[in-house]
Amino acid sequence: MINHFPKSLRLCNSNQFQKVFATRRSVADPALILFAAPNELPHSRLGLSISKKAGNAVVRNRWKRLIREAFRKSQPMLPSGYDFVVLPQRNRDVRTVKHLEQSLKNLTAKIVKRTVRKIPTVLLTRPEHQAEPAKTQLETLGFQVFIQPVIDIFPPESWHETDEAIQQLRSGGFDWLVFSSSNGIHSFFDRLGTVEMPAEIRIAVIGNSTDAALYQQIGRHADLVPKTFTAEGVAEALLTEAKQGKRFLHLRASRGRDVLKRSLTEAGGCVSEIAVYQSVDRTQVDPQIAELMRQGSIDYITVTSSAIARSLVHMFGDMLRQTCLVSISPITTKTLCDLGFPPQKEASEASLVGIVAVLRSL
């Protein structure tokens, strides 16, 4: 027989729920996802967020009854002074009260430990040399920063196409060079070496950090940096040039979207795309990072590309539900959502500067 669940133990309005969700702190196990926030009361309260994805009305009501009973029975052993919001995991069968009691005890203990920790932790997922500037900035802001690259950068399998493109470049075969990343800049200009570029060649880059890499490499800023730091932004900024039939050489990774080539070709441009580096998923995880992820001790994880999003999900899976994912752009956000791991935050500028700004505001 399930006993009465008093109103004093419940979250009763949307403001109370939003206060808990605003902390962006959650933990999970195979049965439940739990959010928490201090409530400055002598006891803890429970809120339930059970969507239609959990099942039909009968299933949802059963989840509610059992979680409330598990909370009521285990409350003397749960931390006091917190508001908890509980969500059942998707595609999970309804559990028993006894199982849910144990789940609540474990999850509340874990999240309270995280909540009282004074130093927030951030996991950067880019290759080490690219993550270092952000690491330094975040440490200055008071974060404890870890680096776990989830992709590795290698030279292309063959330089044949690149060398042919360099010959065409020398003979005036292109009007524009287009770079989607700093990796492309370093790889291409290292290969170009001392070969002189025609003075009239123009350069477009995807964003400010790529422009900085260009200046560092050849002492020249790009002729074009779009307002929106995405492939769509570059394509839109170059449409007028494409309509004039200009010739573009896009230096890119071995994998990625074909937005730029498709858009400029449809507008009348002539686009050659060459992979000047390989982006390969990393399969090995640093043991320290793996243990921190298992413990739910990473507060924030940066996700700075769709390739990183896919590799990250493959590497850590459901452990990502215990942390706050910070996406660099709407494109990366869509990829994460499609993979079933929607981010909690998205940068307003698609760059590491934007990522740092998000974390600074938390």
PLY file of the C-alpha trace (Angstrom):
ply
format ascii 1.0
element vertex 362
property float x
property float y
property float z
element edge 361
property int vertex1
property int vertex2
end_header
0.00 0.00 0.00
1.52 3.34 -1.06
1.21 5.94 1.67
0.32 9.59 1.34
2.98 11.80 -0.23
2.67 15.20 1.48
2.73 18.45 -0.44
5.65 19.69 1.66
7.85 17.10 -0.05
6.86 18.11 -3.59
7.93 20.71 -6.09
4.66 22.37 -6.97
5.29 25.03 -9.64
7.36 25.64 -12.74
9.63 28.19 -11.05
10.80 25.55 -8.57
11.49 23.11 -11.40
13.33 25.75 -13.44
15.56 26.63 -10.48
16.68 23.00 -10.32
17.22 22.66 -14.08
19.14 25.96 -14.12
21.94 24.41 -12.05
22.79 22.19 -15.03
23.90 19.48 -12.63
22.61 15.99 -13.26
23.55 12.38 -12.64
22.09 9.21 -14.08
21.99 5.45 -13.86
20.23 2.92 -16.11
16.85 3.73 -14.49
16.77 7.44 -13.63
18.17 10.88 -14.41
18.35 13.21 -11.41
18.86 17.00 -11.19
19.47 18.82 -7.90
19.68 22.29 -6.36
19.99 23.46 -2.73
16.63 24.65 -1.31
17.62 26.15 2.09
14.98 24.00 3.82
15.45 21.44 6.60
14.22 18.71 4.25
14.44 17.73 0.59
11.67 17.90 -2.00
10.89 15.85 -5.09
9.74 16.92 -8.52
8.87 14.53 -11.36
9.33 15.27 -15.05
7.88 12.34 -16.96
7.26 12.96 -20.65
5.18 10.98 -23.10
8.39 9.34 -24.30
8.35 7.30 -21.09
5.18 5.51 -22.22
1.42 5.84 -22.24
-0.62 7.39 -19.43
-0.78 4.14 -17.47
3.01 3.70 -17.61
3.66 7.34 -16.73
1.34 7.23 -13.74
2.98 4.06 -12.52
6.41 5.72 -12.74
5.07 8.64 -10.68
3.59 6.44 -7.97
6.65 4.26 -7.57
9.22 7.08 -7.61
7.24 9.04 -5.03
6.95 5.97 -2.80
10.66 5.23 -3.20
11.45 8.83 -2.27
9.12 8.73 0.76
10.57 5.48 2.07
14.21 6.41 1.51
13.96 10.06 2.58
15.53 9.56 6.05
18.65 8.30 4.28
18.70 10.98 1.56
20.57 14.31 1.83
18.41 17.08 3.29
18.21 20.66 2.03
17.90 19.85 -1.68
15.27 19.94 -4.39
15.50 16.92 -6.67
13.90 16.54 -10.10
13.74 12.95 -11.36
13.21 11.72 -14.93
12.95 8.05 -15.92
15.40 6.94 -18.58
13.89 6.54 -22.04
12.96 3.06 -23.23
13.27 1.57 -19.76
10.76 -0.73 -18.10
9.17 0.52 -14.88
11.27 -0.57 -11.92
10.24 -1.79 -8.44
10.08 0.51 -5.42
13.04 -1.31 -3.86
15.15 -0.82 -6.97
14.19 2.87 -7.18
15.02 3.41 -3.50
18.57 2.21 -4.10
18.81 4.27 -7.27
17.73 7.45 -5.44
20.21 6.85 -2.60
23.11 6.40 -5.02
22.21 9.28 -7.31
21.47 11.83 -4.59
24.74 11.03 -2.82
26.65 11.44 -6.06
25.05 14.73 -7.10
25.37 16.30 -3.66
29.07 15.48 -3.75
29.31 17.26 -7.08
27.21 20.22 -5.94
29.40 21.01 -2.96
32.62 20.74 -4.94
34.14 24.22 -5.13
36.15 23.93 -8.34
34.13 23.23 -11.51
35.72 20.78 -13.95
35.85 21.07 -17.73
36.84 18.46 -20.29
38.24 19.82 -23.57
37.98 17.42 -26.49
40.15 18.95 -29.19
43.72 17.76 -29.92
46.13 18.93 -27.22
47.84 21.70 -29.21
44.50 23.24 -30.12
43.05 22.95 -26.62
45.93 24.68 -24.80
44.79 28.32 -25.33
41.31 27.57 -24.00
42.82 25.55 -21.14
44.88 28.53 -20.03
41.89 30.91 -20.18
39.61 28.56 -18.26
42.19 27.89 -15.56
42.52 31.65 -15.12
38.73 31.75 -14.60
38.99 29.15 -11.83
38.14 25.92 -13.67
39.97 22.64 -13.31
40.65 21.65 -16.90
41.25 18.20 -18.37
42.05 17.38 -21.99
40.85 14.23 -23.72
41.13 14.50 -27.52
38.49 12.40 -29.23
39.89 12.81 -32.74
43.47 12.72 -34.06
44.87 14.71 -36.97
47.12 13.01 -39.53
48.53 13.92 -42.97
46.44 12.76 -45.93
47.00 9.26 -47.26
48.49 10.83 -50.39
49.76 14.30 -51.26
49.14 13.76 -54.97
45.99 15.90 -55.22
47.49 18.64 -53.08
50.66 18.81 -55.19
48.58 19.01 -58.38
46.53 21.83 -56.85
49.72 23.70 -55.94
50.85 23.50 -59.56
47.47 24.89 -60.68
47.75 27.62 -58.07
51.15 28.70 -59.38
49.76 28.98 -62.92
46.76 31.08 -61.85
44.24 28.25 -61.79
42.33 29.55 -58.75
40.90 32.86 -57.61
40.21 31.89 -53.99
41.64 29.59 -51.33
39.05 28.59 -48.74
39.96 27.11 -45.34
37.51 25.53 -42.89
39.98 25.05 -40.04
43.41 25.93 -38.71
44.42 22.30 -39.33
43.88 22.85 -43.04
45.98 26.01 -42.99
48.95 24.41 -41.25
48.83 21.29 -43.39
48.51 23.11 -46.73
51.10 25.82 -46.17
53.58 23.36 -44.69
53.23 21.40 -47.93
53.39 24.56 -50.06
56.72 25.41 -48.46
58.66 28.14 -50.24
56.48 28.07 -53.37
55.21 31.59 -54.01
51.49 32.18 -54.24
50.21 34.52 -56.95
49.76 37.98 -55.43
46.19 38.20 -56.69
44.98 35.04 -54.95
42.40 35.77 -52.25
41.80 33.77 -49.08
38.60 33.05 -47.17
38.49 31.41 -43.73
35.65 30.15 -41.57
36.31 32.24 -38.46
38.61 34.44 -36.38
40.67 31.60 -34.92
41.34 30.27 -38.42
42.31 33.77 -39.51
44.73 33.97 -36.58
46.26 30.66 -37.65
46.63 32.02 -41.20
48.43 35.12 -39.97
50.70 33.00 -37.78
51.52 30.76 -40.75
52.11 33.28 -43.53
51.92 36.74 -41.94
48.72 37.64 -43.78
45.11 37.99 -42.71
42.25 36.54 -44.74
40.44 38.64 -47.30
37.14 37.28 -46.06
35.91 36.15 -42.62
32.12 35.61 -42.55
29.90 37.11 -39.86
28.65 33.60 -39.05
31.49 31.16 -38.41
30.06 28.18 -40.30
30.38 26.63 -43.75
27.01 28.19 -44.56
28.39 31.58 -43.52
31.43 31.23 -45.79
29.27 30.07 -48.70
26.86 32.98 -48.31
29.71 35.49 -48.16
31.20 34.08 -51.39
27.98 33.79 -53.41
28.61 36.99 -55.38
32.06 35.71 -56.35
30.60 32.35 -57.34
27.99 34.00 -59.57
30.88 35.59 -61.45
32.27 32.14 -62.17
35.26 32.43 -59.86
37.42 29.38 -59.14
37.72 28.15 -55.56
40.14 25.70 -53.95
38.69 24.39 -50.68
41.32 22.84 -48.40
39.54 20.63 -45.87
39.52 17.52 -43.71
39.03 13.98 -44.98
35.44 14.06 -43.71
32.83 16.75 -43.34
29.80 18.30 -44.95
29.66 19.34 -48.61
27.71 22.56 -47.95
30.32 24.93 -49.32
31.00 23.08 -52.57
27.33 22.48 -53.26
26.29 26.09 -52.58
29.06 27.73 -54.60
28.72 25.31 -57.52
24.95 25.89 -57.70
25.65 29.64 -57.80
27.97 29.21 -60.81
31.37 28.86 -59.19
33.99 26.22 -59.95
34.99 24.44 -56.74
37.83 21.96 -56.19
37.95 20.25 -52.80
41.07 18.54 -51.47
41.59 16.73 -48.20
44.85 18.11 -46.81
44.56 16.22 -43.51
42.77 13.24 -42.02
40.45 13.47 -39.03
40.36 10.07 -37.29
38.36 9.03 -34.22
40.48 8.21 -31.20
39.65 4.93 -29.48
41.90 5.06 -26.40
40.72 6.97 -23.32
43.06 8.31 -20.65
42.41 6.10 -17.57
42.07 9.15 -15.32
39.46 10.70 -17.60
37.60 7.41 -17.87
37.40 7.16 -14.07
36.27 10.78 -13.70
33.53 10.15 -16.26
32.38 7.01 -14.47
32.20 8.93 -11.20
30.25 11.79 -12.78
33.03 14.19 -11.76
33.23 16.17 -15.01
30.90 19.18 -14.90
31.24 20.43 -18.47
32.40 18.94 -21.78
33.10 21.11 -24.82
31.91 19.83 -28.20
33.46 21.83 -31.02
32.47 19.98 -34.20
30.09 17.34 -35.47
33.00 14.90 -35.88
33.93 15.45 -32.23
30.29 15.00 -31.21
30.05 11.61 -32.92
33.38 10.38 -31.57
32.54 11.63 -28.07
29.25 9.72 -28.00
31.01 6.59 -29.26
33.71 6.95 -26.60
31.57 7.68 -23.52
27.95 6.84 -24.40
25.45 7.26 -21.55
28.12 8.63 -19.21
27.61 11.92 -21.09
24.20 12.24 -19.44
25.97 12.98 -16.15
27.58 16.17 -17.43
26.73 19.44 -19.19
27.55 19.41 -22.90
28.56 22.80 -24.34
28.15 23.00 -28.12
30.07 25.37 -30.34
27.34 25.97 -32.94
23.81 25.13 -34.12
25.27 22.55 -36.53
27.05 20.72 -33.71
23.94 21.03 -31.54
21.86 19.34 -34.24
24.37 16.50 -34.49
24.25 15.97 -30.72
20.45 16.02 -30.75
20.35 13.52 -33.60
22.64 11.26 -31.53
20.28 11.52 -28.54
22.50 13.79 -26.41
21.14 17.35 -26.67
23.57 19.92 -25.22
22.63 22.11 -22.29
24.49 25.15 -23.63
25.43 26.55 -27.04
27.98 29.26 -27.81
26.64 32.44 -29.40
29.84 32.63 -31.48
31.06 29.45 -33.19
34.59 29.58 -31.80
36.61 28.70 -28.72
36.12 32.32 -27.65
32.38 31.63 -27.69
32.85 28.40 -25.72
34.90 30.18 -23.05
32.29 32.94 -22.86
29.56 30.36 -22.16
31.57 28.72 -19.39
32.44 32.09 -17.89
28.74 32.89 -17.59
27.86 29.68 -15.71
0 1
1 2
2 3
3 4
4 5
5 6
6 7
7 8
8 9
9 10
10 11
11 12
12 13
13 14
14 15
15 16
16 17
17 18
18 19
19 20
20 21
21 22
22 23
23 24
24 25
25 26
26 27
27 28
28 29
29 30
30 31
31 32
32 33
33 34
34 35
35 36
36 37
37 38
38 39
39 40
40 41
41 42
42 43
43 44
44 45
45 46
46 47
47 48
48 49
49 50
50 51
51 52
52 53
53 54
54 55
55 56
56 57
57 58
58 59
59 60
60 61
61 62
62 63
63 64
64 65
65 66
66 67
67 68
68 69
69 70
70 71
71 72
72 73
73 74
74 75
75 76
76 77
77 78
78 79
79 80
80 81
81 82
82 83
83 84
84 85
85 86
86 87
87 88
88 89
89 90
90 91
91 92
92 93
93 94
94 95
95 96
96 97
97 98
98 99
99 100
100 101
101 102
102 103
103 104
104 105
105 106
106 107
107 108
108 109
109 110
110 111
111 112
112 113
113 114
114 115
115 116
116 117
117 118
118 119
119 120
120 121
121 122
122 123
123 124
124 125
125 126
126 127
127 128
128 129
129 130
130 131
131 132
132 133
133 134
134 135
135 136
136 137
137 138
138 139
139 140
140 141
141 142
142 143
143 144
144 145
145 146
146 147
147 148
148 149
149 150
150 151
151 152
152 153
153 154
154 155
155 156
156 157
157 158
158 159
159 160
160 161
161 162
162 163
163 164
164 165
165 166
166 167
167 168
168 169
169 170
170 171
171 172
172 173
173 174
174 175
175 176
176 177
177 178
178 179
179 180
180 181
181 182
182 183
183 184
184 185
185 186
186 187
187 188
188 189
189 190
190 191
191 192
192 193
193 194
194 195
195 196
196 197
197 198
198 199
199 200
200 201
201 202
202 203
203 204
204 205
205 206
206 207
207 208
208 209
209 210
210 211
211 212
212 213
213 214
214 215
215 216
216 217
217 218
218 219
219 220
220 221
221 222
222 223
223 224
224 225
225 226
226 227
227 228
228 229
229 230
230 231
231 232
232 233
233 234
234 235
235 236
236 237
237 238
238 239
239 240
240 241
241 242
242 243
243 244
244 245
245 246
246 247
247 248
248 249
249 250
250 251
251 252
252 253
253 254
254 255
255 256
256 257
257 258
258 259
259 260
260 261
261 262
262 263
263 264
264 265
265 266
266 267
267 268
268 269
269 270
270 271
271 272
272 273
273 274
274 275
275 276
276 277
277 278
278 279
279 280
280 281
281 282
282 283
283 284
284 285
285 286
286 287
287 288
288 289
289 290
290 291
291 292
292 293
293 294
294 295
295 296
296 297
297 298
298 299
299 300
300 301
301 302
302 303
303 304
304 305
305 306
306 307
307 308
308 309
309 310
310 311
311 312
312 313
313 314
314 315
315 316
316 317
317 318
318 319
319 320
320 321
321 322
322 323
323 324
324 325
325 326
326 327
327 328
328 329
329 330
330 331
331 332
332 333
333 334
334 335
335 336
336 337
337 338
338 339
339 340
340 341
341 342
342 343
343 344
344 345
345 346
346 347
347 348
348 349
349 350
350 351
351 352
352 353
353 354
354 355
355 356
356 357
357 358
358 359
359 360
360 361
